[in-house]
Amino acid sequence: MGSEYVPSALYSALRDKPFPTLYGENRTSVTADVLEAGLILSFCILTLAVLLVIPGVRVGQKTNVLIRALVSLFIGTFILLCNFGQEWEYSRIHATTPYKAFSHEELNAEIEVKIGLRSVNITLRNETIYSGTEGDQVNYNERFSWEWQQGRQGFGPQAGHFNQAFREAQVRGTPLPILWIAEYFTFDGEGIRFGRNYRIAGWYTHILLWTAFPLWVISNLVFFSVLWYGACVLMLTGACLIAGTVVYASVRNFIPLEIPFYDHDHLVVIRMHYGWCFWMNLVNGLVCLVAGIVVLFMDLRYPDKIAAFFDIDILQDYEEIYDEPVELAKVMTDEKKTAASDTALLLPTNSMPGYGTDGPEYEAPALRKRSAYNRYQRVSVRKPAPAPRRLPAVPPALQEEEDDD
C-alpha cells in the first residue's frame, strides 16, 4: 500500500509544488555608497551613545564633555569619510549619446563621474524613454578600481586591476558612454597618464590619511593626561590631513582630464572639479591645526581654565617655586603688587608650609605649572629650589621707604 505525500498547509499556501518558492534576481540601481552610509551610521550611533551618557555627567562638566566628544567624533568621521569617499573630483553633464556601439539609437542622458582615492565611479541615467532596453529605463553605475597595482601595459593577466576591470566590462556589454570614459584611464604614455597619476595621488593621500587616523586616536587618549602632548599630536593630525590635500592636488595629472560629448549639436565636455571630499579634508586639517594651537596656547597661558575644561587635576603638573630675591623684596613692600601677581601662581594665603621651621623669616613656596617652554608662560622665569629657604634681607633703600610710610 503506497503512501501519498500530503503537503502541509503552512508551506503549501500559494504554491503548486512542495518546496519553497524561488524568485529571479531583481537588480536595482545604485542609490548610495554602502560604505559611506555605514560610516555615517556609525557616527550617528556613537553620537547617540554620547547623548545618552551626558545626563550622568556631573553638573558643570556636561557642556564641556559634549563639546569635546562631538568635536572629536566629527574629526574622526571626516577622516574616514574622506579616505573612503568617492568625490575627490566630480563632474556632471547632460549629453545625447548612443547606448551601445554600432547603433544609431541615441538617448538623452545624465552622466556623472566621481573620482576617489581608490577608484572612479561612472553613472549613466536616461532622461527620456529609450526603447532599446527592457523597461525603457537606463540607470547604470560602474566602479573601476585601481587599488593599488599599476601592472603591465595592455589588458592581460599581468595588467593592473583597472585594465582588467575595463576588459571585463567590455565583454559584459557595459553601455558605450561608460566605456568611453573609463578608456581614458587605461592610457599610459607620454603626458596621457590619467590612470597612473590618479592612482599615485590616491596612494600617497591614502597613506597620509591613514597616518592621521591613529594620530587622532592617540590625541584623544593623551588629552586625558597631558594637554601639551595632546595638542601637539592633534596638530600633527591636522598637518597630515593638509599634507594629503596638497599631495593630491600636486601629484594628479598635470594635463586636466577633459572628455568630450555632444548634447545634440553642442559640444559638452566633462571637466573634473574638486569635490566635497577634497574640501572637507582640507577644512578638517585646518580645524585640527587651529584646535591644537588653541589648546597649546591655553595650556601655556591659562593652564587652570583649560585643565578645568578637560576635567584634569590642576595640581598634577605644578611644582613648588621661590621668587628671586629682588622680585620678592618688591612684592613684600607693596601688597597690591602681590594681589595683582600672575594668575598662574597659586600663592599661599595665611599658613606657612610645615617644613619643621616656623617663623616669618622663612619663605613660603608658590606653585608653577611644569612646562618645557617656561618663557612663554605668564609667570616670570623662576627655578625650583629646595625648602625651607630663608627670606633675603630687605634692601636698605626699600627699608627706608617702609620706615617713612
C-alpha positions as CSV (number, residue, x, y, z in Angstrom):
1,M,0.0,0.0,0.0
2,G,1.8,3.2,-1.2
3,S,1.9,6.4,0.8
4,E,0.8,9.6,-0.8
5,Y,2.5,12.9,0.0
6,V,0.2,15.4,1.6
7,P,1.7,18.9,1.7
8,S,1.5,20.9,4.9
9,A,-1.0,23.7,4.8
10,L,1.7,26.0,6.3
11,Y,4.1,25.6,3.4
12,S,1.7,25.0,0.5
13,A,-0.2,28.2,0.5
14,L,0.1,30.0,-2.9
15,R,2.4,27.2,-4.1
16,D,1.8,24.4,-6.6
17,K,4.9,22.4,-5.6
18,P,6.1,21.2,-2.2
19,F,9.2,23.3,-1.9
20,P,10.0,27.0,-1.2
21,T,9.2,29.5,-3.9
22,L,12.3,30.6,-6.0
23,Y,12.4,34.1,-7.3
24,G,14.5,35.5,-10.0
25,E,17.1,38.2,-9.4
26,N,15.8,41.7,-9.0
27,R,18.5,44.2,-10.0
28,T,18.2,47.6,-8.6
29,S,20.1,50.8,-9.4
30,V,22.8,52.1,-7.1
31,T,21.3,54.8,-4.9
32,A,24.1,55.3,-2.3
33,D,27.6,54.2,-1.4
34,V,27.1,51.4,1.2
35,L,30.5,52.1,2.9
36,E,29.9,55.8,3.2
37,A,26.4,55.1,4.6
38,G,27.9,52.7,7.1
39,L,30.4,55.2,8.3
40,I,27.7,57.9,8.7
41,L,25.5,55.4,10.6
42,S,28.4,54.5,12.9
43,F,28.9,58.2,13.7
44,C,25.2,58.6,14.4
45,I,25.3,55.6,16.8
46,L,28.3,56.9,18.7
47,T,26.7,60.4,18.9
48,L,23.5,58.9,20.3
49,A,25.6,57.0,22.9
50,V,27.3,60.2,23.9
51,L,23.9,62.0,24.3
52,L,22.7,59.1,26.5
53,V,25.7,59.3,28.7
54,I,25.6,63.1,29.1
55,P,22.9,63.2,31.8
56,G,25.1,61.0,34.1
57,V,28.0,63.5,33.9
58,R,28.3,65.8,37.0
59,V,27.0,69.3,36.9
60,G,29.4,71.8,35.4
61,Q,31.1,69.3,33.0
62,K,28.1,68.3,30.8
63,T,28.7,71.1,28.2
64,N,32.5,70.5,28.2
65,V,32.1,66.7,27.7
66,L,29.5,67.2,25.0
67,I,31.7,69.7,23.1
68,R,34.8,67.5,23.4
69,A,33.0,64.4,22.3
70,L,31.2,65.9,19.3
71,V,34.3,67.7,18.0
72,S,36.4,64.5,18.3
73,L,33.8,62.4,16.6
74,F,33.4,64.8,13.8
75,I,37.2,64.9,13.2
76,G,37.5,61.0,13.2
77,T,34.4,60.5,11.0
78,F,35.6,63.1,8.4
79,I,39.0,61.4,8.2
80,L,37.4,58.1,7.4
81,L,34.8,59.6,5.0
82,C,37.5,61.5,3.1
83,N,39.7,58.3,2.9
84,F,36.9,56.1,1.5
85,G,34.8,58.8,-0.1
86,Q,34.2,58.8,-3.8
87,E,34.1,62.5,-4.6
88,W,37.6,63.9,-4.5
89,E,36.8,65.1,-8.0
90,Y,33.4,65.4,-9.6
91,S,31.7,66.2,-12.9
92,R,28.2,66.0,-14.3
93,I,26.9,66.7,-17.8
94,H,23.8,66.2,-20.0
95,A,24.6,64.6,-23.3
96,T,23.0,62.9,-26.3
97,T,24.9,59.7,-26.7
98,P,24.4,56.2,-28.3
99,Y,23.7,53.5,-25.7
100,K,25.7,50.8,-27.5
101,A,28.3,50.6,-30.2
102,F,27.3,50.4,-33.9
103,S,23.8,51.7,-33.1
104,H,22.1,54.8,-34.4
105,E,19.6,55.0,-31.5
106,E,20.6,57.7,-29.0
107,L,19.3,58.7,-25.6
108,N,19.4,61.9,-23.7
109,A,21.4,61.0,-20.6
110,E,22.9,62.4,-17.5
111,I,26.5,61.3,-17.0
112,E,28.3,61.6,-13.7
113,V,31.9,60.9,-13.0
114,K,33.3,60.7,-9.4
115,I,37.0,60.1,-8.7
116,G,38.1,58.8,-5.3
117,L,41.4,57.7,-3.9
118,R,40.9,54.1,-5.0
119,S,38.6,54.1,-8.0
120,V,36.5,56.1,-10.5
121,N,32.7,55.8,-10.4
122,I,30.7,56.4,-13.6
123,T,26.9,56.8,-13.6
124,L,24.6,56.9,-16.7
125,R,20.9,57.8,-16.4
126,N,18.5,58.4,-19.2
127,E,16.2,61.4,-19.2
128,T,13.9,60.3,-22.0
129,I,12.2,57.0,-22.8
130,Y,14.6,54.7,-24.7
131,S,13.2,51.7,-26.5
132,G,16.5,49.8,-26.6
133,T,16.3,48.4,-23.0
134,E,13.8,46.4,-21.2
135,G,11.5,48.7,-19.1
136,D,12.7,51.8,-21.0
137,Q,14.9,52.7,-18.2
138,V,18.7,53.2,-18.2
139,N,20.3,53.6,-14.7
140,Y,23.9,52.2,-14.8
141,N,26.6,52.7,-12.2
142,E,30.0,51.2,-12.7
143,R,33.1,51.4,-10.5
144,F,36.6,50.7,-11.8
145,S,39.2,50.3,-9.1
146,W,43.0,50.7,-9.4
147,E,43.9,49.8,-5.8
148,W,46.9,49.8,-5.8
149,Q,48.7,47.8,-8.5
150,Q,49.8,49.5,-11.8
151,G,50.6,46.3,-13.7
152,R,51.9,46.0,-17.2
153,Q,50.7,47.6,-20.4
154,G,47.6,46.0,-22.0
155,F,44.7,44.0,-20.7
156,G,46.3,40.6,-20.0
157,P,46.7,38.7,-16.7
158,Q,49.7,40.9,-15.7
159,A,47.8,44.1,-16.2
160,G,46.6,46.3,-13.4
161,H,43.2,46.0,-11.8
162,F,41.7,48.9,-13.7
163,N,42.7,47.5,-17.1
164,Q,41.4,44.0,-16.2
165,A,38.1,45.5,-15.0
166,F,37.8,47.5,-18.2
167,R,38.2,44.4,-20.3
168,E,35.6,42.6,-18.2
169,A,33.2,45.5,-18.7
170,Q,33.7,45.3,-22.5
171,V,32.9,41.6,-22.5
172,R,29.9,42.1,-20.3
173,G,28.4,44.7,-22.6
174,T,28.6,47.8,-20.5
175,P,27.0,50.9,-22.1
176,L,29.2,52.7,-24.5
177,P,29.4,56.1,-22.6
178,I,30.7,54.4,-19.5
179,L,33.4,52.5,-21.6
180,W,34.2,55.8,-23.4
181,I,35.0,57.5,-20.1
182,A,36.8,54.5,-18.5
183,E,39.1,54.1,-21.5
184,Y,40.8,57.4,-20.7
185,F,42.2,55.9,-17.6
186,T,43.7,53.0,-19.4
187,F,46.1,55.1,-21.5
188,D,49.6,55.2,-20.1
189,G,52.0,57.0,-22.4
190,E,53.6,60.4,-22.9
191,G,51.5,63.0,-21.0
192,I,48.3,61.0,-21.1
193,R,48.7,59.1,-17.8
194,F,45.4,59.9,-16.1
195,G,45.0,56.4,-14.5
196,R,48.6,56.2,-13.3
197,N,48.7,59.7,-11.8
198,Y,45.3,59.4,-10.1
199,R,46.4,56.1,-8.7
200,I,49.7,57.6,-7.3
201,A,47.9,60.6,-5.9
202,G,45.4,58.4,-4.3
203,W,48.0,56.1,-2.9
204,Y,50.1,58.9,-1.1
205,T,47.0,60.7,0.1
206,H,45.6,57.4,1.4
207,I,48.9,56.9,3.4
208,L,48.7,60.3,4.9
209,L,45.0,60.0,5.9
210,W,45.7,56.6,7.5
211,T,48.6,58.2,9.4
212,A,46.2,60.9,10.6
213,F,43.7,58.5,11.9
214,P,45.9,56.8,14.5
215,L,47.3,60.2,15.5
216,W,43.7,61.3,16.1
217,V,43.2,58.2,18.3
218,I,46.4,58.9,20.2
219,S,45.4,62.6,20.8
220,N,42.1,61.5,22.3
221,L,44.0,59.3,24.8
222,V,46.7,61.8,25.6
223,F,44.2,64.6,26.3
224,F,43.2,62.7,29.4
225,S,46.7,63.1,30.9
226,V,48.9,65.8,29.4
227,L,47.3,68.5,27.4
228,W,50.5,69.8,25.9
229,Y,51.2,66.4,24.3
230,G,47.6,66.1,23.2
231,A,47.7,69.5,21.4
232,C,51.0,68.5,19.7
233,V,49.5,65.2,18.4
234,L,46.3,67.0,17.3
235,M,48.4,69.5,15.3
236,L,50.3,66.5,13.7
237,T,46.9,65.1,12.7
238,G,46.0,68.4,11.0
239,A,49.4,68.6,9.3
240,C,48.9,65.1,7.8
241,L,45.4,65.9,6.5
242,I,46.6,69.2,5.0
243,A,49.6,67.4,3.5
244,G,47.3,64.8,2.0
245,T,45.2,67.5,0.3
246,V,48.4,69.2,-1.0
247,V,49.8,65.9,-2.3
248,Y,46.6,65.0,-4.1
249,A,46.4,68.4,-5.8
250,S,50.1,68.2,-6.8
251,V,50.5,64.6,-8.0
252,R,47.4,64.3,-10.1
253,N,47.9,64.6,-13.9
254,F,49.2,67.9,-14.9
255,I,47.0,67.8,-18.0
256,P,43.4,68.4,-17.0
257,L,41.1,65.4,-17.7
258,E,38.6,66.5,-20.4
259,I,36.2,64.0,-22.1
260,P,34.1,65.4,-25.0
261,F,30.4,64.5,-25.6
262,Y,27.7,66.1,-27.7
263,D,24.4,67.4,-26.5
264,H,22.5,67.4,-29.8
265,D,24.6,69.9,-31.8
266,H,26.5,71.4,-28.9
267,L,29.8,70.2,-27.6
268,V,29.9,69.4,-23.9
269,V,33.0,68.4,-22.0
270,I,33.4,66.5,-18.8
271,R,35.8,68.7,-16.7
272,M,36.8,67.5,-13.3
273,H,36.4,69.8,-10.3
274,Y,37.4,69.2,-6.7
275,G,34.5,67.5,-4.8
276,W,33.4,67.6,-1.2
277,C,35.9,65.0,0.0
278,F,38.8,67.3,-1.1
279,W,37.4,70.4,0.6
280,M,36.3,68.5,3.7
281,N,39.7,67.0,4.2
282,L,41.3,70.5,3.9
283,V,38.9,72.0,6.3
284,N,39.2,69.1,8.8
285,G,43.0,69.5,8.7
286,L,42.7,73.3,9.4
287,V,40.3,72.6,12.3
288,C,42.7,70.1,13.8
289,L,45.6,72.5,13.4
290,V,43.8,75.5,14.9
291,A,42.3,73.5,17.7
292,G,45.8,72.2,18.6
293,I,47.3,75.7,18.6
294,V,44.4,77.0,20.8
295,V,44.8,74.2,23.3
296,L,48.6,74.7,23.4
297,F,48.3,78.4,23.9
298,M,45.7,78.0,26.7
299,D,47.9,75.4,28.3
300,L,50.8,77.8,28.4
301,R,49.0,81.0,29.3
302,Y,45.8,79.9,31.1
303,P,46.5,76.4,32.4
304,D,43.8,76.4,35.1
305,K,41.0,77.2,32.7
306,I,41.9,74.6,30.1
307,A,42.5,72.0,32.7
308,A,39.0,72.6,34.1
309,F,37.6,72.3,30.5
310,F,39.3,68.9,30.0
311,D,38.5,67.9,33.6
312,I,42.1,67.3,34.5
313,D,43.6,67.6,38.0
314,I,45.0,71.1,38.1
315,L,47.7,70.4,40.6
316,Q,49.2,67.3,39.0
317,D,51.5,69.4,36.8
318,Y,52.5,72.0,39.3
319,E,55.9,72.4,41.1
320,E,57.0,74.5,44.0
321,I,59.0,77.6,43.2
322,Y,60.5,80.5,45.0
323,D,60.8,84.1,43.9
324,E,64.1,85.7,43.0
325,P,65.3,87.9,45.9
326,V,64.9,91.2,44.1
327,E,61.4,90.3,43.0
328,L,60.5,89.0,46.4
329,A,61.6,92.2,48.0
330,K,59.4,94.3,45.7
331,V,56.4,92.1,46.4
332,M,57.0,92.4,50.2
333,T,57.0,96.2,50.0
334,D,53.8,96.5,48.1
335,E,50.8,94.3,48.9
336,K,48.9,95.5,45.8
337,K,51.5,94.0,43.6
338,T,51.2,90.7,45.3
339,A,47.4,90.7,44.7
340,A,47.9,91.5,41.0
341,S,50.6,88.9,40.5
342,D,50.4,86.2,37.9
343,T,47.3,84.1,38.0
344,A,49.2,81.0,37.1
345,L,50.7,81.0,40.6
346,L,48.9,79.5,43.5
347,L,50.3,81.6,46.4
348,P,49.6,80.6,50.0
349,T,47.4,83.0,51.9
350,N,47.9,82.8,55.7
351,S,49.5,79.5,56.8
352,M,53.1,78.6,56.2
353,P,54.1,75.1,55.0
354,G,55.1,72.7,57.6
355,Y,58.8,72.5,56.9
356,G,59.7,71.9,60.5
357,T,60.9,75.5,60.9
358,D,58.3,78.2,61.6
359,G,58.7,81.9,61.6
360,P,58.2,84.9,59.3
361,E,61.8,84.7,58.2
362,Y,61.1,81.6,56.1
363,E,59.7,81.9,52.6
364,A,56.5,80.2,51.6
365,P,56.7,78.4,48.2
366,A,54.4,79.2,45.3
367,L,53.2,76.7,42.6
368,R,54.0,76.9,38.9
369,K,52.9,74.6,36.1
370,R,55.7,72.4,34.7
371,S,56.4,73.1,31.0
372,A,59.2,72.8,28.6
373,Y,58.5,76.3,27.4
374,N,58.7,78.4,30.6
375,R,59.5,81.6,28.8
376,Y,56.1,81.5,27.1
377,Q,54.2,81.2,30.3
378,R,52.6,84.1,32.1
379,V,54.9,83.7,35.1
380,S,58.4,85.0,35.0
381,V,61.3,82.6,34.8
382,R,61.8,81.1,38.2
383,K,63.7,78.0,39.2
384,P,62.6,75.4,41.7
385,A,64.6,75.4,45.0
386,P,64.7,73.1,48.0
387,A,62.7,74.1,51.0
388,P,62.9,75.7,53.5
389,R,64.7,78.8,52.3
390,R,65.3,81.9,54.4
391,L,63.9,85.2,53.1
392,P,66.5,87.6,51.8
393,A,67.3,90.7,53.6
394,V,65.3,93.7,52.5
395,P,67.5,96.2,50.6
396,P,68.3,99.4,52.6
397,A,66.5,101.7,50.2
398,L,63.3,99.7,50.4
399,Q,63.6,99.5,54.2
400,E,63.9,103.3,54.4
401,E,60.7,103.7,52.3
402,E,58.9,101.4,54.7
403,D,60.0,103.4,57.7
404,D,58.9,106.7,56.1
405,D,55.4,105.2,55.4
